[in-house]
């Protein structure tokens, strides 16, 4: 297939783009800023796409068979001086509007990479503007699906992993924290935990959805339920140190604002076996992904 990966210069889209390229697909990445030249992502064709402002070449969009959309906005993207209406504009309206343009251009299969919150914690839809925007973007994508446009969502939990040639500041910082390089920052983890999935597992799930997914579906994927102590602990153990203790206070590297289900709570679930079989992605890959990160960023 000739596939356009929007958000292909980022962590999720980048790993998906390289995985799909390795599977023999003709892959172009898209976004507002091209990746660094001379990197594996920089060697792929690039198409400038600003989906929020609908700034892109409509004719160029029509040359693709399939779309992977990994550019939905989360807490990392929201400007501080804009209120929660940002989520409505970027996700609720922006994502389905771009998918409608893809459908009009003649793209036949399309995967939206969304968030696990609306399915794993549906009670948050009514109270959290970000979670509600993710639900509305999924619903908007599903509403466009028909026999000629197999549009669907693959909704992922916390994602962890490396991308060849791409520096991911968050994971570089986690590794340096585990090495003790942020002293006197206290070393601890917050209570609670969540589900995690590796970038590679998610890339494989995206591939499975492109090839076998049903129009209008919303697939909740995931891999391992880990406490935050086990999650951060894997970075510490990767550099030869013991897991840090648990302390019930806001963590400087995982602030309460990023834990919509509340510090001290755990958002655990098991992936539906039918979904895992259909999408056919690897499991038990979170700890290996962290080992890959540590190998890349360790001093």
N, C-alpha and C positions, 0 to 999 in steps of 0.2 A: 504493500500500500504506500501511497504518497501521503505522508502524515505531517501536519503542522502542530507543533507543540508550543502553545502560548504559555509564557512563563518558563521557557526552556533554558533560560540563563540562571535559573534558581535551583534550589536544592532538589525539590520534588520533580519539577519539569526537566531539570538537567539530567538527573539519573534516568528518568523515563526515556528521554531522547537518546541517550547513549545506549540504553538497553535495546530500544526498538531499532536503532541503527545496527547494533550487533546481530539482530535477528534478520537482517537483510532488507529492512524497510528503507524507503527513501525519505529521510527526515529533514525538515526545516524547523528551526526554532524561531520564536517570535517574542517580542516584548518591546519595551520602550528603549532599552539600552542593550547593545550587543555584548556578548561575553568577550573576555580578554583574548586577543589574537594569539595564536600559537598554542592554545589549549585544545583539548579534545572537543569542547563545546565551540570554541572559536573557529574550528575547522569546518563546522557545519554551516550550511546556508542560513542566512538571517533575514527575517522580514520584520520591518518595524510595525508594531501594533500597539496602540493605546486604546484598550477596549473601553475604558471609562468614558473617554471623550469621543469614542467611535472614530478615531483617526487611524485609518489604514486603507490599503489599496483593495477595493472590493473585487476588482478583476483578478488580482493575484490570489485572493482567497479561493476563487473558484477552481484553481488548478489542483487542489488537494482532494484526496479521497476521504480522508479522516482527520479529525481534530482531537487533540488532547488539550484540555484547558486546565492549567495548573497555576493560574494567576489570581484566584479569588483572594480577597483581602482579609487579613486577620489583624491581631493586636499590634503586630510589628509595623503595619503600614499606615495606621490611622494618624493623621497629623494631630498634634496636641491642641491646636487652636480651633478644631472643628468638633461639633457635638456628635451625638450618636446617629444623627441623620446620615452621616457618612456611610454607615453600613448599608442603609437602604439604597443609597445612590450607587455604591460600588458593587454590592452583591445582589440585593433584591431586584434591582432594575438592570444594572450593568451586565451581569452575567447572562440572563435570558435574552437580553437585547442583542448581545454579541452572537449567541447561539442562533437567534433568528436570522441574523445576517449570514451565518455559515450555512444555514438551511437554504436560504434564498440563493446563495452562491452555488449550490449543488453538491456540497459535502454530504456524504451518505452516512457516515458513522462518526459519533462524537461522544467523548467522555469528559465529564466535568469532575475534577478532583475536589471534593468537598470535605466537610468536617463531620466528625462522629457525633457531635453534641446533639443534633436534632433527633437522632435515633437512639443513642445510648443514654441520653438524659433529656427526654422530651419535655419534662416539666420546666426546663429552662427557656423554652421557646416563648412563653408568655411573659417572662420577666427580664430577659437579657436580649438587648437589641442586636448584638452580634450573632448570637445563636439563631434568633428569629430571621436574620438576613440570610443565614446559610440555609435555613429551611425554605425560605421563599425562593432562593436561587435554585435549589433542587426542584421545587415544585414547578418553577417557570421553565426549567430545562425539560422536565418530564412532559409538560403540557405541549411542547413542540414536537414530541416524538410521534412518528407514524411509520407506515411501511417503507417510506422512502427516506426517512431520516431517523436512524437508530441512535437517539440521544439518551444518555443515562448518566448517573452519578456514581462515583466510587468514593465513599466517605471514610476517611482515615482518622485514627487517633493521633497521639503524639508521634511524630516521625523523627527518626534518628538515623544518621548515616553520613557517609562521605560521598563526594562526587569528584572523579578524577580531574585534576587541574583547576578545581574551584575551591577557593578559601571560604570557609563558613565560620565567621567570627564567633558565633555562639559556642560551637563545639571546640574551637581553639581555646576559648576562655575556660570551658569546662575542664579541658585537659590541663591547662596551666593551674587552675584552681586545685585540681587533684594533686598536682606536683608540689603544692605549697607555695606557689609563686605570688599569691595574692595576700600573703600575710601583711598586716595583722587581721585580715578578714577572717572571722571565725569559721571553723570547719564543722558543718553540721548539715543535716537534711531536714526538710519539713516532714511532718507526719502525713500519712495517706499515700495514695498511689493512683495509677491509672493504667490503661492499656497503651502499649507501644507497638510500632511496626517499623521495620527498617526501610530505607529508601529502595533497596533492591527488591524486597518483598512487594512494596507498593508498585514499583515499576512493572513487576510481573503481573500483579493484579490488574493494572491498567491495560497491559497487553491482552490479558484474558478477556477483559470487558470489550476491547476493540474487536476481538475476534469472535466472541461468543455471547456477549451481553445482550439482554433483551431491551427493546425500545421502551423508554419510560421508567426503567428500573432505578432504584436507589440501593446500592450494595454497601452494607456496613462491613468493612474489613477490619482486621486487627490481628495481632500475633500474641504477644505475651502480656499478662497482667503482672506488673511489678510495683512494689512499694518504691517511693522516692529514695529510700535508703539503699535499696538494691540497685536502682537506676544510677544514682550518683556513685554508689559504691563500686559499680563496674568500672568507672573511670579511675577511681582510687586504686582498685585492685590491678588495673591495667598498668599502672606505674609502680606497682609493688608496695602499695600502702593499704592499711586496713580501712574498712568502711567507716565513714564518719558517724557520730551519734545522731539520734533524732532529737530535735528541739522544736517545741510548738511555738514558733515565731516566724515572722516573714523572712523568707530567704532572699538574700541580695541577688541571686542568680536565677531564682524562680519566684518572682513576686506574686503576691496574692491576686493581683489583677489579671494574671495569666491562668489562674485556677478558678474557672467559672463555677465549678462544683464545690468550692470552698476548701480552704486549708484544713487538713486533718481528715477529710473525707477521701474515699476511694471510688473511682469510677471504673469498675471492672466489668467485663462481659466476655462471653465466648462467641466467636464467630459462628454463624450458622454453617454447619458442615456442607450444606448444599451450595452455599455461596463460595466457600473455600474450594470445593471440588470444581465448580463451574469456572472460577477465575484461575484456579491452579497456580497459586503462588507459594513460595517456600515459607516454612514456619520455623520457629525457634531461631530466628536470625537477629534478634536485638543485641544479644551479647557479642556475637561476631561482628556486628556493625560497629559497636562501641570499640572493640579491639582494633578495627580498621581506622577509626577516628584517632585513637590514641597513637597508633603507629604513624599517622600522618602528621600530627601536631606535637608529639612529645619532643621536649628539648633535647 
